[in-house]
Amino acid sequence: MADRARVYISFDYDNDEDLKILLVGQSKNDDSPFSIVDASIPDAVTGDWKTSARRRIKGADVVAVICGKKTDTAAGVAAEVTIAQEVGIPYFLLAGRADGGNKKPTSAKSTDKLYQWTWQHLKSLIHGGR
């Protein structure tokens, strides 16, 4: 569907891959307002991954940052949020774990809100409802 927003998913590869799979699944719903253009790079701590991440993030309309219980220690997620800030791609923070304890990445702004992950919130956030 051509009118779907292109979303880059940033997530803690070591601890929250299950959440990324859920978000990808939601993108496949018939009424989904978004498609996934890419997701965090598994080798985020080695090589020239930041150049690749920067290119991928610049190709997205928005970055969805899935926040789990250890996101504050995920250096790759912090770097991806910083890249989004630098290149001017909007991002939002999703509370990944329903049982609480979700942590923001260290590069998130103090004013960045952590949004409850619901279908209605997600559809609104994708189109700038922040």
C-alpha positions as CSV (number, residue, x, y, z in Angstrom):
1,M,0.0,0.0,0.0
2,A,1.7,3.2,-1.2
3,D,0.2,5.5,1.5
4,R,1.8,3.6,4.4
5,A,4.4,5.4,6.5
6,R,7.8,3.8,6.3
7,V,9.0,2.8,9.8
8,Y,12.5,2.0,11.1
9,I,12.4,-0.1,14.3
10,S,15.0,0.5,16.9
11,F,15.1,-2.1,19.7
12,D,17.5,-3.9,22.0
13,Y,18.5,-6.8,19.8
14,D,19.7,-8.9,22.8
15,N,16.6,-8.6,24.9
16,D,13.6,-7.4,22.9
17,E,13.6,-9.2,19.6
18,D,10.3,-10.7,20.5
19,L,8.8,-7.2,20.6
20,K,10.2,-6.4,17.2
21,I,8.5,-9.5,15.8
22,L,5.2,-8.3,17.3
23,L,5.5,-4.9,15.7
24,V,6.4,-6.4,12.3
25,G,3.3,-8.5,12.7
26,Q,1.2,-5.5,13.3
27,S,2.5,-3.9,10.2
28,K,1.0,-6.7,8.2
29,N,-2.6,-6.0,9.3
30,D,-4.9,-5.0,6.5
31,D,-5.6,-1.7,8.2
32,S,-2.0,-0.9,9.2
33,P,-0.9,2.6,8.4
34,F,2.7,1.6,8.2
35,S,5.2,-0.8,6.7
36,I,8.6,-1.7,8.1
37,V,11.6,-0.4,6.1
38,D,14.2,-1.8,8.4
39,A,15.2,-2.7,11.9
40,S,18.1,-2.4,14.3
41,I,21.3,-4.0,12.9
42,P,22.3,-7.1,14.9
43,D,26.1,-6.3,14.7
44,A,25.5,-2.8,16.2
45,V,28.6,-2.8,18.2
46,T,31.1,-3.7,15.5
47,G,32.1,-2.5,12.0
48,D,30.7,0.5,10.2
49,W,27.2,-0.1,11.3
50,K,26.4,3.5,12.1
51,T,26.8,4.5,8.4
52,S,24.4,1.8,7.4
53,A,22.0,2.7,10.2
54,R,22.1,6.4,9.2
55,R,21.2,5.5,5.6
56,R,18.4,3.2,6.7
57,I,17.0,5.8,9.2
58,K,17.1,8.5,6.5
59,G,15.0,6.3,4.3
60,A,12.2,6.1,6.9
61,D,9.4,8.4,7.7
62,V,9.6,7.7,11.4
63,V,11.6,5.7,13.9
64,A,9.7,3.5,16.4
65,V,11.9,2.9,19.4
66,I,10.7,-0.2,21.4
67,C,11.7,0.2,25.0
68,G,12.1,-2.8,27.2
69,K,13.5,-3.3,30.6
70,K,17.2,-3.0,29.6
71,T,16.9,-0.4,26.8
72,D,18.9,2.1,28.9
73,T,21.9,-0.2,28.5
74,A,21.5,-0.8,24.8
75,A,24.3,1.3,23.1
76,G,22.9,0.5,19.6
77,V,19.5,1.9,20.4
78,A,21.0,5.0,22.0
79,A,23.1,5.5,18.8
80,E,20.1,5.0,16.5
81,V,18.0,7.6,18.5
82,T,21.0,10.0,18.2
83,I,21.1,9.4,14.5
84,A,17.4,10.1,14.1
85,Q,17.8,13.3,16.1
86,E,20.8,14.4,13.9
87,V,19.1,13.7,10.5
88,G,15.7,15.1,11.6
89,I,13.7,11.9,11.4
90,P,10.9,11.9,14.0
91,Y,10.8,9.1,16.5
92,F,8.6,7.9,19.3
93,L,9.2,5.6,22.3
94,L,6.9,2.6,22.8
95,A,6.6,0.9,26.1
96,G,7.4,-2.7,25.1
97,R,6.6,-4.7,28.2
98,A,3.1,-4.5,29.5
99,D,4.2,-5.4,33.0
100,G,6.2,-2.2,33.3
101,G,9.8,-1.4,34.0
102,N,10.4,-0.1,30.5
103,K,13.5,2.1,30.2
104,K,14.2,4.9,27.7
105,P,17.4,4.9,25.7
106,T,20.1,7.1,27.2
107,S,20.0,9.5,24.2
108,A,16.3,10.1,24.5
109,K,15.4,13.7,25.5
110,S,14.0,14.2,28.9
111,T,10.8,15.5,27.3
112,D,10.3,12.3,25.2
113,K,7.2,10.5,26.4
114,L,7.1,6.7,26.7
115,Y,3.8,5.7,25.1
116,Q,1.7,2.7,26.0
117,W,1.8,0.2,23.1
118,T,-1.8,-0.1,21.9
119,W,-3.1,-0.3,18.3
120,Q,-4.8,3.1,18.6
121,H,-1.7,4.8,20.0
122,L,0.5,3.2,17.4
123,K,-1.6,4.3,14.5
124,S,-1.7,7.9,15.9
125,L,2.1,7.9,16.7
126,I,3.0,6.8,13.2
127,H,1.3,9.9,11.8
128,G,2.7,12.4,14.3
129,G,0.3,12.2,17.2
130,R,2.9,13.0,19.8
